[in-house]
Amino acid sequence: MEYSPLIQAVKEGNIELVQQRLEGGDDVNVKVEGGWTPLHNAVKEGNKDIVQFLLEKGADPHIKKDNGATPFIVAGIVGNVELLKLFLSKGADINEYDNHGFTAFMEAAWYGHVEALEFLYENGAQVNLGRQTSEEQKKLRKGGNTALMDAAEQGHVNAVKILLKEMQADVNACDNRGRNALVHSLLNPKNKKVKQIIHLLLEYRADVNVRGEKGKTPLILAVEKEDVELVQMMLEHDGIDINDTDSDGNTALLTAVQKDQIDIVQLLCKNGATVDCEELIKTAQRNYNQNMVKLLRDYGARENCPAPSKVYEPKSQRWQSCLRNLYRIYRPMIGKLKIFIQEEYKIAETSEGGVYLGFYDGKEAAVKRFLEESQRAQQEINCIHHCQENNNLVTFYGRESQKGCLYLCFALCEKTLEEHLTDQGEAALKNENFQNILTSLFKAVQELHRCNYTHQDLHPGNILIDSKGEICLADFDKSEKLDEGRQKIKDDLKALGRLVLYVVQMGKNPFSKIESQSDTEVIEACINEEIKDLVQNLLRPGEECQNQLSEMLSHPFFWNCKMRYRFLRDVGNESDIKVGNSHSKILQELNSSTAFKNWRGKIDEDVMKKMNSFYKKSKKYYRNTVGDLLKFIRNMGEHVEEEKNKDMKSRIGEPSQYFQKLFPDLVIYVYKELRKMGYRKHFPSVNSS
């Protein structure tokens, strides 16, 4: 249908005519081209009265356009908080998405609606959710964009600021093409606020060496914008590789010469860009820019001259001495590989041949050596091939063969997790807590399982720390495809359960000892209820074990203090809990425990007295139940920042830390009770954060 009188009346905002059309028999859910319904149009127009009227007359609040957008998502596009609130009350899923993967939160970010962003965040929108797409689109590496990327690309400074500062958006989350928000901010030629956006992203330590289309780095993309100030901003960021190339071998300097941007060329040369490229002078001469030619020559550029020899400085701190020796000596190349099979260059033993230092295509590498017909080598190759998009696996560079030997070349890492904890002990966890270690590990194994592979050899020696301190999973020569009964997944999960205990004990007990213990012994060795619950779920997974890690990555073990506090407040905000509905199943389950029966006595006496004073008229004072404790936490969160309550704030300090210290087991208790009932709406997601 191309035209509907009812929809036309909605567009005109004529509620009397809308009523007449409906009384005359018009379909309240009629669709025109694109799947637009009266309700979608009323939301687009921001007409709350007509929206409510249509809903009263039977309009479907969950109806979708042809692109899958619901009225709730359209409300996110227009940034109407009242309508967002209304559709949530009608059962809209805060993270529902259309056929292109857009949620209401992403739409609000795309259009820069800050108030809508804040409302959706406060109601549980997943900040770091990546755009969900079809399998076909994923194969084309489409999707994966986050709200931060959208706001950055569209130049919405305030939205970017709030996403980073208030919502802890992951500045280095990448889409399915590996691009972060920094790259996205440089994609849109109409983005007039690009400098302000980039300043914010760099302030929050956005990765400046990530790559966009054709392997272009943010620096190269900035040069292409022909903006000196923008290039200067990039160069001032620590860690930038000024000489990095795109997939065509072009550096930022060569790109600037090609663009005939002499000011940018001078800036890059001044900051140490290498001029060892004969194309520089040639390109400048083709542009008839003799000033550019002179500038390049002043910095040492020459035509048709061999590149001067460089002093090699290893990137690896641990292996730098051996790498310098290997770099210096002559070795016949095996394809792109330079290697010397000698004991001083061996970095690890394997059951079949060992791991050696090497250079693959000029990059420092760890090289696993196998017999060419090795079954284990084939298993590793198959696993790497099918799981190459897994960012939490050690990077695979390539393979070479010679004289019956097969060499698999990987990015060189600094140490194993076992060495990391053994060398530094508790000091290792002061700068990177064990939640981060386990998050990376869980994600690595989760991605393996999604690719229909299992690792089958999870232990601290196969978990590596790279030069940036990132966790990488390695050694796939025992990996296997998923079996029909999912037993091999369960084997990985059981190993992960033991690794959790190993990590939280900071490696004090050898992993071999933990491996030899029974499941019950491992569970009993856990130091608190959260870790015990996490480990128990890994050691005793249910039938849906392939999705177990997704759930475990959202376990309270991985929540920070603010997430825990938000969770307790959200549960305390349940209407049945606020009014103390004794017939509520949730309240009955939560109040069944006596573990927190004396909670009022733990609260600061003056604070307790003041909070009770608000119920002086009704005399419905706080009782020693879990439900009332959650209500107390919710009410405290709503009012503690008010000027009249500054005395309470001065007594308790930061509320999230105050309640965590007083009731360390409350979060896991509430989480387990809600999980038991299948009531998960308040569970925050850490998987994408």
PAVEXTI-553640 format. One line per 4 residues: number of its first residue (from 1); their letters; for each residue x, y, z of C-alpha. Coordinates in nm, 3 decimals. Layout:
BEGIN
NUM) a) X:Y:Z ~ ...
//
This chain:
BEGIN
1) meys) 0.000:0.000:0.000 ~ 0.135:0.343:-0.096 ~ -0.119:0.565:0.082 ~ -0.331:0.545:0.397
5) pliq) -0.576:0.818:0.505 ~ -0.523:0.707:0.866 ~ -0.148:0.755:0.842 ~ -0.198:1.092:0.671
9) avke) -0.417:1.201:0.965 ~ -0.144:1.086:1.206 ~ 0.118:1.285:1.015 ~ -0.101:1.594:1.032
13) gnie) -0.146:1.547:1.407 ~ -0.526:1.544:1.373 ~ -0.637:1.317:1.656 ~ -1.010:1.375:1.582
17) lvqq) -0.962:1.258:1.224 ~ -0.755:0.962:1.349 ~ -1.048:0.867:1.574 ~ -1.296:0.902:1.285
21) rleg) -1.085:0.681:1.059 ~ -1.057:0.411:1.324 ~ -1.430:0.425:1.403 ~ -1.490:0.395:1.031
25) gddv) -1.305:0.063:1.023 ~ -0.948:0.158:0.928 ~ -0.687:-0.095:1.040 ~ -0.490:0.053:1.332
29) nvkv) -0.186:-0.153:1.222 ~ -0.206:-0.073:0.851 ~ 0.130:-0.058:0.672 ~ 0.239:0.156:0.379
33) eggw) 0.558:0.144:0.175 ~ 0.858:0.056:0.392 ~ 0.632:-0.101:0.654 ~ 0.545:0.232:0.817
37) tplh) 0.241:0.203:1.043 ~ 0.031:0.475:1.209 ~ 0.219:0.408:1.534 ~ 0.562:0.442:1.372
41) navk) 0.454:0.773:1.217 ~ 0.310:0.904:1.543 ~ 0.639:0.829:1.715 ~ 0.833:0.993:1.433
45) egnk) 0.617:1.305:1.472 ~ 0.669:1.293:1.851 ~ 0.294:1.311:1.913 ~ 0.251:1.135:2.247
49) divq) -0.127:1.188:2.258 ~ -0.177:1.011:1.927 ~ 0.071:0.737:2.026 ~ -0.125:0.665:2.343
53) flle) -0.455:0.682:2.159 ~ -0.336:0.431:1.895 ~ -0.211:0.197:2.166 ~ -0.547:0.217:2.343
57) kgad) -0.713:0.127:2.013 ~ -0.505:-0.187:1.975 ~ -0.191:-0.073:1.793 ~ 0.084:-0.333:1.831
61) phik) 0.366:-0.169:2.038 ~ 0.615:-0.423:1.899 ~ 0.521:-0.398:1.531 ~ 0.815:-0.376:1.291
65) kdng) 0.884:-0.184:0.973 ~ 1.031:-0.370:0.675 ~ 1.379:-0.296:0.812 ~ 1.285:-0.444:1.150
69) atpf) 1.260:-0.114:1.336 ~ 1.004:-0.109:1.617 ~ 0.832:0.208:1.746 ~ 1.076:0.193:2.039
73) ivag) 1.373:0.215:1.802 ~ 1.209:0.501:1.610 ~ 1.170:0.680:1.946 ~ 1.548:0.644:1.984
77) ivgn) 1.598:0.800:1.638 ~ 1.393:1.107:1.730 ~ 1.531:1.109:2.086 ~ 1.192:1.125:2.256
81) vell) 1.247:1.016:2.617 ~ 0.876:1.016:2.705 ~ 0.800:0.774:2.424 ~ 1.100:0.556:2.507
85) klfl) 0.970:0.532:2.862 ~ 0.620:0.452:2.735 ~ 0.732:0.166:2.510 ~ 0.951:0.020:2.783
89) skga) 0.639:0.004:2.998 ~ 0.474:-0.185:2.711 ~ 0.744:-0.454:2.717 ~ 1.001:-0.323:2.471
93) dine) 1.344:-0.486:2.508 ~ 1.596:-0.212:2.589 ~ 1.851:-0.377:2.354 ~ 1.615:-0.486:2.073
97) ydnh) 1.758:-0.422:1.728 ~ 1.640:-0.389:1.369 ~ 1.753:-0.592:1.068 ~ 2.072:-0.386:1.042
101) gfta) 2.156:-0.431:1.409 ~ 2.063:-0.079:1.526 ~ 1.930:-0.050:1.880 ~ 1.749:0.255:2.017
105) fmea) 2.072:0.339:2.205 ~ 2.276:0.329:1.884 ~ 2.020:0.544:1.702 ~ 2.025:0.800:1.982
109) awyg) 2.407:0.809:1.952 ~ 2.394:0.834:1.571 ~ 2.164:1.138:1.591 ~ 2.332:1.287:1.898
113) hvea) 2.032:1.273:2.133 ~ 2.213:1.299:2.466 ~ 1.904:1.296:2.691 ~ 1.777:0.979:2.523
117) lefl) 2.122:0.820:2.554 ~ 2.130:0.888:2.926 ~ 1.778:0.755:2.978 ~ 1.849:0.433:2.787
121) yeng) 2.177:0.383:2.970 ~ 2.007:0.424:3.307 ~ 1.757:0.160:3.201 ~ 2.013:-0.102:3.107
125) aqvn) 2.112:-0.037:2.745 ~ 2.435:-0.217:2.657 ~ 2.687:0.057:2.590 ~ 2.942:-0.157:2.404
129) lgrq) 2.700:-0.377:2.212 ~ 2.823:-0.421:1.856 ~ 2.585:-0.395:1.562 ~ 2.429:-0.737:1.504
133) tsee) 2.410:-0.840:1.138 ~ 2.316:-1.141:0.929 ~ 2.566:-1.418:0.868 ~ 2.599:-1.304:0.508
137) qkkl) 2.685:-0.951:0.621 ~ 2.933:-1.083:0.874 ~ 3.114:-1.269:0.597 ~ 3.156:-0.931:0.429
141) rkgg) 3.285:-0.799:0.763 ~ 2.987:-0.568:0.798 ~ 2.848:-0.464:1.135 ~ 2.995:-0.465:1.483
145) ntal) 2.971:-0.085:1.517 ~ 2.909:0.046:1.868 ~ 2.720:0.357:1.978 ~ 3.054:0.533:2.041
149) mdaa) 3.164:0.470:1.682 ~ 2.833:0.610:1.554 ~ 2.851:0.925:1.766 ~ 3.216:0.977:1.668
153) eqgh) 3.148:0.929:1.297 ~ 2.856:1.173:1.301 ~ 3.050:1.435:1.497 ~ 2.833:1.450:1.809
157) vnav) 3.082:1.582:2.063 ~ 2.853:1.582:2.366 ~ 2.737:1.227:2.297 ~ 3.097:1.107:2.264
161) kill) 3.191:1.288:2.585 ~ 2.907:1.129:2.784 ~ 2.967:0.783:2.638 ~ 3.331:0.796:2.744
165) kemq) 3.307:0.978:3.076 ~ 2.977:0.860:3.222 ~ 2.909:0.531:3.049 ~ 3.262:0.388:3.026
169) advn) 3.227:0.312:2.656 ~ 3.514:0.097:2.528 ~ 3.722:0.341:2.322 ~ 3.904:0.054:2.153
173) acdn) 3.610:-0.169:2.069 ~ 3.634:-0.261:1.702 ~ 3.372:-0.332:1.439 ~ 3.382:-0.640:1.218
177) rgrn) 3.645:-0.473:1.000 ~ 3.871:-0.405:1.295 ~ 3.805:-0.030:1.302 ~ 3.771:0.157:1.631
181) alvh) 3.592:0.486:1.703 ~ 3.906:0.681:1.607 ~ 3.896:0.542:1.254 ~ 3.520:0.601:1.233
185) slln) 3.563:0.967:1.329 ~ 3.786:1.011:1.022 ~ 3.553:0.836:0.775 ~ 3.284:1.100:0.741
189) pknk) 3.392:1.393:0.516 ~ 3.101:1.597:0.659 ~ 3.222:1.558:1.017 ~ 3.298:1.919:1.108
193) kvkq) 3.376:1.830:1.470 ~ 3.641:1.573:1.387 ~ 3.918:1.750:1.583 ~ 3.712:1.776:1.900
197) iihl) 3.607:1.413:1.866 ~ 3.962:1.295:1.811 ~ 4.087:1.500:2.105 ~ 3.838:1.318:2.331
201) lley) 3.919:0.974:2.190 ~ 4.292:1.028:2.228 ~ 4.239:1.155:2.582 ~ 4.084:0.815:2.659
205) radv) 4.379:0.639:2.494 ~ 4.228:0.527:2.168 ~ 4.458:0.292:1.977 ~ 4.631:0.511:1.716
209) nvrg) 4.776:0.218:1.524 ~ 4.451:0.039:1.441 ~ 4.367:0.010:1.072 ~ 4.079:0.110:0.847
213) ekgk) 4.008:0.029:0.482 ~ 4.312:-0.078:0.281 ~ 4.510:-0.101:0.604 ~ 4.517:0.276:0.654
217) tpli) 4.611:0.394:1.002 ~ 4.444:0.694:1.168 ~ 4.760:0.896:1.090 ~ 4.735:0.816:0.719
221) lave) 4.361:0.896:0.724 ~ 4.439:1.229:0.895 ~ 4.697:1.310:0.627 ~ 4.436:1.234:0.359
225) kedv) 4.217:1.503:0.516 ~ 4.498:1.750:0.440 ~ 4.474:1.909:0.783 ~ 4.803:1.995:0.954
229) elvq) 4.645:2.045:1.296 ~ 4.479:1.705:1.280 ~ 4.807:1.535:1.188 ~ 4.981:1.720:1.473
233) mmle) 4.722:1.586:1.720 ~ 4.798:1.232:1.607 ~ 5.173:1.276:1.630 ~ 5.149:1.403:1.987
237) hdgi) 4.999:1.073:2.100 ~ 5.237:0.826:2.264 ~ 5.297:0.502:2.080 ~ 5.211:0.614:1.729
241) dind) 5.409:0.445:1.453 ~ 5.484:0.732:1.218 ~ 5.631:0.499:0.956 ~ 5.351:0.242:0.952
245) tdsd) 5.224:0.160:0.604 ~ 4.889:0.077:0.455 ~ 4.828:-0.243:0.260 ~ 4.976:-0.077:-0.052
249) gnta) 5.298:0.009:0.130 ~ 5.227:0.382:0.155 ~ 5.343:0.566:0.466 ~ 5.187:0.884:0.602
253) llta) 5.481:1.078:0.452 ~ 5.439:0.932:0.103 ~ 5.065:1.000:0.124 ~ 5.134:1.364:0.217
257) vqkd) 5.375:1.399:-0.078 ~ 5.115:1.245:-0.309 ~ 4.860:1.497:-0.179 ~ 5.114:1.778:-0.238
261) qidi) 5.081:1.890:0.125 ~ 5.417:2.052:0.197 ~ 5.325:2.170:0.549 ~ 5.226:1.816:0.649
265) vqll) 5.539:1.674:0.485 ~ 5.754:1.915:0.687 ~ 5.569:1.823:1.008 ~ 5.616:1.449:0.948
269) ckng) 5.984:1.487:0.861 ~ 6.038:1.700:1.168 ~ 5.884:1.424:1.379 ~ 6.115:1.155:1.243
273) atvd) 5.932:1.007:0.944 ~ 6.173:0.797:0.741 ~ 6.268:0.930:0.397 ~ 6.420:0.601:0.279
277) ceel) 6.178:0.574:-0.013 ~ 6.280:0.668:-0.365 ~ 5.914:0.737:-0.453 ~ 5.917:1.052:-0.239
281) ikta) 6.137:1.263:-0.469 ~ 5.982:1.112:-0.783 ~ 5.630:1.194:-0.665 ~ 5.722:1.551:-0.570
285) qrny) 5.884:1.602:-0.911 ~ 5.576:1.465:-1.089 ~ 5.379:1.733:-0.903 ~ 5.629:1.999:-1.026
289) nqnm) 5.681:2.102:-0.663 ~ 6.047:2.196:-0.640 ~ 6.002:2.336:-0.289 ~ 5.885:1.991:-0.181
293) vkll) 6.182:1.829:-0.355 ~ 6.421:2.062:-0.173 ~ 6.253:2.000:0.162 ~ 6.276:1.623:0.120
297) rdyg) 6.640:1.641:0.016 ~ 6.716:1.859:0.318 ~ 6.586:1.574:0.535 ~ 6.799:1.318:0.351
301) aren) 6.568:1.182:0.082 ~ 6.750:1.057:-0.229 ~ 6.656:0.913:-0.566 ~ 6.756:0.560:-0.660
305) cpap) 6.979:0.515:-0.359 ~ 6.992:0.209:-0.139 ~ 6.823:0.248:0.196 ~ 7.078:0.317:0.471
309) skvy) 7.129:0.036:0.715 ~ 6.927:0.076:1.034 ~ 7.025:0.002:1.388 ~ 6.793:-0.279:1.485
313) epks) 6.613:-0.234:1.817 ~ 6.406:-0.536:1.922 ~ 6.048:-0.470:2.028 ~ 6.065:-0.760:2.271
317) qrwq) 6.223:-0.675:2.605 ~ 6.265:-1.033:2.719 ~ 6.430:-1.170:2.405 ~ 6.619:-0.861:2.287
321) sclr) 6.971:-1.001:2.328 ~ 6.901:-1.318:2.128 ~ 6.706:-1.125:1.867 ~ 6.996:-0.885:1.812
325) nlyr) 7.229:-1.180:1.755 ~ 6.988:-1.350:1.517 ~ 6.936:-1.025:1.328 ~ 7.314:-0.970:1.294
329) iyrp) 7.423:-1.313:1.175 ~ 7.372:-1.446:0.825 ~ 7.116:-1.721:0.783 ~ 6.975:-1.857:0.456
333) migk) 6.609:-1.761:0.430 ~ 6.330:-2.019:0.433 ~ 6.082:-1.825:0.226 ~ 6.004:-1.520:0.443
337) lkif) 6.151:-1.685:0.753 ~ 6.491:-1.632:0.911 ~ 6.561:-1.886:1.183 ~ 6.854:-2.066:1.346
341) iqee) 6.776:-2.403:1.501 ~ 7.016:-2.373:1.791 ~ 6.962:-2.405:2.165 ~ 7.024:-2.039:2.245
345) ykia) 6.730:-1.942:2.025 ~ 6.489:-2.204:2.164 ~ 6.221:-2.045:2.381 ~ 5.998:-2.343:2.461
349) etse) 5.980:-2.721:2.437 ~ 5.703:-2.904:2.257 ~ 5.627:-3.272:2.223 ~ 5.739:-3.266:1.859
353) ggvy) 6.006:-3.007:1.795 ~ 6.025:-2.692:2.003 ~ 5.953:-2.320:1.964 ~ 6.229:-2.090:1.835
357) lgfy) 6.289:-1.720:1.791 ~ 6.276:-1.604:1.432 ~ 6.193:-1.323:1.193 ~ 5.898:-1.373:0.962
361) dgke) 5.868:-1.111:0.689 ~ 6.084:-0.888:0.909 ~ 5.864:-0.931:1.218 ~ 5.985:-1.085:1.543
365) aavk) 5.825:-1.426:1.565 ~ 5.784:-1.737:1.775 ~ 5.820:-2.032:1.539 ~ 5.681:-2.379:1.612
369) rfle) 5.869:-2.654:1.434 ~ 5.700:-2.979:1.326 ~ 5.763:-3.268:1.094 ~ 5.581:-3.182:0.773
373) esqr) 5.344:-3.478:0.804 ~ 5.264:-3.410:1.169 ~ 4.900:-3.466:1.260 ~ 4.928:-3.213:1.541
377) aqqe) 5.059:-2.951:1.301 ~ 4.761:-3.013:1.077 ~ 4.524:-2.979:1.374 ~ 4.683:-2.645:1.462
381) inci) 4.663:-2.518:1.104 ~ 4.298:-2.620:1.073 ~ 4.207:-2.447:1.398 ~ 4.396:-2.128:1.306
385) hhcq) 4.232:-2.124:0.962 ~ 3.880:-2.148:1.102 ~ 3.936:-1.912:1.396 ~ 4.158:-1.645:1.242
389) ennn) 3.915:-1.362:1.333 ~ 3.954:-1.440:1.705 ~ 4.138:-1.135:1.841 ~ 4.220:-1.309:2.168
393) lvtf) 4.435:-1.576:2.003 ~ 4.805:-1.527:1.943 ~ 4.850:-1.373:1.596 ~ 4.943:-1.617:1.320
397) ygre) 5.186:-1.473:1.062 ~ 5.231:-1.758:0.818 ~ 5.394:-2.094:0.744 ~ 5.704:-2.218:0.562
401) sqkg) 5.837:-2.562:0.474 ~ 6.186:-2.694:0.409 ~ 6.351:-3.036:0.407 ~ 6.063:-3.220:0.565
405) clyl) 6.005:-2.959:0.837 ~ 5.706:-2.731:0.878 ~ 5.741:-2.394:1.049 ~ 5.436:-2.216:1.192
409) cfal) 5.514:-1.852:1.267 ~ 5.332:-1.653:1.537 ~ 5.364:-1.310:1.697 ~ 5.634:-1.320:1.964
413) cekt) 5.503:-1.283:2.319 ~ 5.696:-1.197:2.633 ~ 5.597:-1.471:2.876 ~ 5.341:-1.728:2.976
417) leeh) 5.074:-1.665:3.237 ~ 5.256:-1.912:3.460 ~ 5.580:-1.712:3.432 ~ 5.394:-1.385:3.476
421) ltdq) 5.242:-1.490:3.808 ~ 5.551:-1.676:3.927 ~ 5.784:-1.383:3.851 ~ 5.569:-1.108:3.995
425) geaa) 5.314:-1.272:4.224 ~ 5.081:-1.018:4.382 ~ 5.262:-0.729:4.212 ~ 5.138:-0.861:3.877
429) lkne) 4.782:-0.799:3.987 ~ 4.823:-0.446:4.114 ~ 4.821:-0.304:3.765 ~ 4.601:-0.561:3.590
433) nfqn) 4.345:-0.739:3.801 ~ 4.268:-1.103:3.750 ~ 3.923:-1.021:3.613 ~ 4.093:-0.872:3.303
437) ilts) 4.313:-1.179:3.260 ~ 4.017:-1.414:3.284 ~ 3.793:-1.198:3.065 ~ 4.043:-1.221:2.778
441) lfka) 4.085:-1.593:2.834 ~ 3.710:-1.658:2.847 ~ 3.656:-1.458:2.528 ~ 3.932:-1.649:2.350
445) vqel) 3.780:-1.985:2.438 ~ 3.429:-1.857:2.365 ~ 3.533:-1.758:2.012 ~ 3.695:-2.097:1.958
449) hrcn) 3.368:-2.265:2.051 ~ 3.171:-2.033:1.823 ~ 3.400:-2.144:1.540 ~ 3.315:-2.506:1.633
453) ythq) 3.658:-2.578:1.782 ~ 3.773:-2.674:2.129 ~ 4.123:-2.616:2.267 ~ 4.168:-2.935:2.474
457) dlhp) 4.495:-2.817:2.632 ~ 4.413:-2.518:2.849 ~ 4.681:-2.453:3.110 ~ 4.894:-2.153:3.221
461) gnil) 5.180:-2.241:2.984 ~ 4.952:-2.196:2.682 ~ 4.826:-1.854:2.789 ~ 5.069:-1.585:2.676
465) idsk) 5.132:-1.220:2.763 ~ 5.238:-1.005:2.467 ~ 5.458:-0.694:2.470 ~ 5.153:-0.472:2.538
469) geic) 5.046:-0.681:2.837 ~ 4.753:-0.835:2.650 ~ 4.646:-1.196:2.708 ~ 4.668:-1.433:2.410
473) ladf) 4.565:-1.797:2.388 ~ 4.817:-2.018:2.205 ~ 4.905:-2.379:2.115 ~ 4.626:-2.539:1.914
477) dkse) 4.799:-2.862:1.819 ~ 4.556:-3.060:2.037 ~ 4.249:-2.865:1.927 ~ 3.952:-3.058:1.794
481) klde) 3.625:-2.982:1.622 ~ 3.316:-2.993:1.841 ~ 3.183:-3.340:1.906 ~ 2.813:-3.415:1.882
485) grqk) 2.773:-3.468:2.255 ~ 2.953:-3.142:2.342 ~ 3.177:-3.334:2.582 ~ 3.486:-3.160:2.448
489) ikdd) 3.332:-2.821:2.530 ~ 3.277:-2.947:2.882 ~ 3.645:-3.048:2.897 ~ 3.746:-2.690:2.809
493) lkal) 3.503:-2.547:3.064 ~ 3.638:-2.773:3.339 ~ 3.991:-2.660:3.257 ~ 3.875:-2.298:3.269
497) grlv) 3.722:-2.357:3.611 ~ 4.059:-2.473:3.739 ~ 4.233:-2.181:3.569 ~ 4.002:-1.940:3.754
501) lyvv) 4.119:-2.085:4.085 ~ 4.482:-2.077:3.969 ~ 4.461:-1.709:3.871 ~ 4.272:-1.585:4.179
505) qmgk) 4.527:-1.770:4.394 ~ 4.790:-1.576:4.192 ~ 4.969:-1.893:4.094 ~ 5.061:-1.985:4.451
509) npfs) 4.953:-2.344:4.393 ~ 5.094:-2.520:4.085 ~ 4.833:-2.579:3.819 ~ 4.927:-2.947:3.813
513) kies) 4.812:-2.970:4.174 ~ 4.479:-2.803:4.097 ~ 4.435:-3.034:3.797 ~ 4.469:-3.337:4.022
517) qsdt) 4.198:-3.219:4.263 ~ 3.836:-3.330:4.236 ~ 3.570:-3.082:4.125 ~ 3.440:-3.062:4.482
521) evie) 3.788:-2.983:4.617 ~ 3.837:-2.710:4.359 ~ 3.501:-2.551:4.443 ~ 3.569:-2.564:4.816
525) acin) 3.908:-2.397:4.766 ~ 3.742:-2.082:4.623 ~ 3.789:-1.782:4.849 ~ 3.440:-1.628:4.823
529) eeik) 3.088:-1.701:4.706 ~ 3.123:-1.524:4.372 ~ 3.430:-1.719:4.267 ~ 3.274:-2.039:4.398
533) dlvq) 2.959:-1.986:4.190 ~ 3.161:-1.902:3.878 ~ 3.384:-2.207:3.915 ~ 3.093:-2.435:3.998
537) nllr) 2.911:-2.333:3.680 ~ 3.223:-2.409:3.475 ~ 3.294:-2.743:3.637 ~ 2.931:-2.854:3.621
541) pgee) 2.793:-2.701:3.302 ~ 2.438:-2.764:3.187 ~ 2.326:-2.910:2.859 ~ 2.350:-2.573:2.683
545) cqnq) 2.723:-2.570:2.751 ~ 2.814:-2.404:2.420 ~ 2.658:-2.081:2.550 ~ 2.800:-2.120:2.900
549) lsem) 3.083:-1.872:2.854 ~ 2.849:-1.599:2.729 ~ 2.659:-1.626:3.056 ~ 2.976:-1.653:3.263
553) lshp) 3.120:-1.336:3.105 ~ 2.818:-1.156:3.249 ~ 2.874:-1.307:3.594 ~ 2.914:-1.069:3.893
557) ffwn) 3.276:-1.183:3.923 ~ 3.348:-0.956:3.625 ~ 3.144:-0.655:3.741 ~ 3.312:-0.345:3.870
561) ckmr) 3.194:-0.164:4.182 ~ 2.963:0.072:3.995 ~ 2.801:-0.210:3.798 ~ 2.732:-0.396:4.122
565) yrfl) 2.576:-0.087:4.274 ~ 2.367:-0.020:3.964 ~ 2.246:-0.380:3.966 ~ 2.133:-0.361:4.330
569) rdvg) 1.964:-0.027:4.268 ~ 1.783:-0.158:3.960 ~ 1.653:-0.461:4.147 ~ 1.552:-0.237:4.438
573) nesd) 1.361:-0.026:4.187 ~ 1.127:-0.317:4.104 ~ 0.776:-0.198:4.190 ~ 0.699:-0.509:4.401
577) ikvg) 1.011:-0.448:4.607 ~ 0.947:-0.077:4.648 ~ 0.593:-0.133:4.780 ~ 0.677:-0.454:4.967
581) nshs) 0.426:-0.671:4.782 ~ 0.419:-0.985:4.996 ~ 0.267:-1.187:4.710 ~ 0.557:-1.112:4.478
585) kilq) 0.750:-1.426:4.383 ~ 1.072:-1.226:4.350 ~ 1.033:-1.073:4.692 ~ 0.946:-1.407:4.850
589) elns) 1.256:-1.569:4.702 ~ 1.485:-1.282:4.801 ~ 1.350:-1.270:5.155 ~ 1.388:-1.645:5.205
593) staf) 1.747:-1.600:5.325 ~ 1.842:-1.502:5.678 ~ 2.197:-1.416:5.574 ~ 2.123:-1.043:5.588
597) knwr) 1.875:-1.048:5.876 ~ 2.067:-0.786:6.078 ~ 2.155:-0.552:5.792 ~ 2.010:-0.241:5.960
601) gkid) 2.260:-0.275:6.242 ~ 2.549:-0.244:5.995 ~ 2.431:0.088:5.854 ~ 2.560:0.409:6.009
605) edvm) 2.317:0.485:6.292 ~ 2.249:0.846:6.192 ~ 2.204:0.749:5.827 ~ 1.960:0.475:5.923
609) kkmn) 1.766:0.717:6.141 ~ 1.741:0.974:5.862 ~ 1.635:0.720:5.600 ~ 1.364:0.588:5.832
613) sfyk) 1.242:0.943:5.897 ~ 1.104:0.958:5.543 ~ 0.849:0.693:5.649 ~ 0.749:0.866:5.970
617) kskk) 0.390:0.925:5.858 ~ 0.325:0.577:5.719 ~ 0.535:0.411:5.993 ~ 0.648:0.158:5.730
621) yyrn) 1.008:0.163:5.845 ~ 1.281:-0.050:5.694 ~ 1.274:-0.410:5.809 ~ 1.561:-0.659:5.829
625) tvgd) 1.476:-0.828:5.498 ~ 1.671:-0.848:5.175 ~ 1.387:-0.674:4.993 ~ 1.401:-0.377:5.226
629) llkf) 1.780:-0.368:5.203 ~ 1.751:-0.341:4.824 ~ 1.485:-0.073:4.862 ~ 1.717:0.109:5.102
633) irnm) 2.003:0.094:4.850 ~ 1.772:0.215:4.574 ~ 1.639:0.506:4.781 ~ 1.988:0.599:4.896
637) gehv) 2.103:0.608:4.534 ~ 1.813:0.829:4.434 ~ 1.857:1.088:4.708 ~ 2.210:1.078:4.851
641) eeek) 2.340:1.341:4.609 ~ 2.072:1.594:4.705 ~ 2.188:1.902:4.894 ~ 1.964:1.826:5.191
645) nkdm) 2.134:1.487:5.230 ~ 2.496:1.600:5.211 ~ 2.542:1.498:5.575 ~ 2.457:1.138:5.480
649) ksri) 2.696:1.152:5.185 ~ 2.976:1.276:5.410 ~ 2.919:0.980:5.643 ~ 2.905:0.701:5.388
653) geps) 3.129:0.842:5.114 ~ 3.092:0.675:4.772 ~ 2.770:0.466:4.801 ~ 2.887:0.189:4.566
657) qyfq) 3.196:0.126:4.778 ~ 3.005:0.167:5.104 ~ 2.753:-0.107:5.027 ~ 3.013:-0.335:4.870
661) klfp) 3.218:-0.318:5.188 ~ 2.919:-0.372:5.420 ~ 2.752:-0.648:5.220 ~ 3.017:-0.818:5.000
665) dlvi) 2.796:-1.123:4.934 ~ 2.474:-0.937:4.856 ~ 2.530:-0.906:4.481 ~ 2.597:-1.276:4.428
669) yvyk) 2.305:-1.370:4.650 ~ 2.059:-1.153:4.454 ~ 2.213:-1.261:4.124 ~ 2.174:-1.631:4.204
673) elrk) 1.816:-1.589:4.321 ~ 1.718:-1.399:4.007 ~ 1.905:-1.644:3.783 ~ 1.721:-1.932:3.949
677) mgyr) 1.392:-1.767:3.853 ~ 1.514:-1.686:3.501 ~ 1.470:-1.316:3.580 ~ 1.773:-1.164:3.403
681) khfp) 1.658:-0.820:3.290 ~ 1.884:-0.641:3.539 ~ 2.198:-0.843:3.464 ~ 2.458:-0.607:3.311
685) svns) 2.664:-0.743:3.025 ~ 3.043:-0.741:3.051 ~ 3.096:-0.947:2.738 ~ 3.112:-0.645:2.513
689) s) 3.251:-0.395:2.763
//
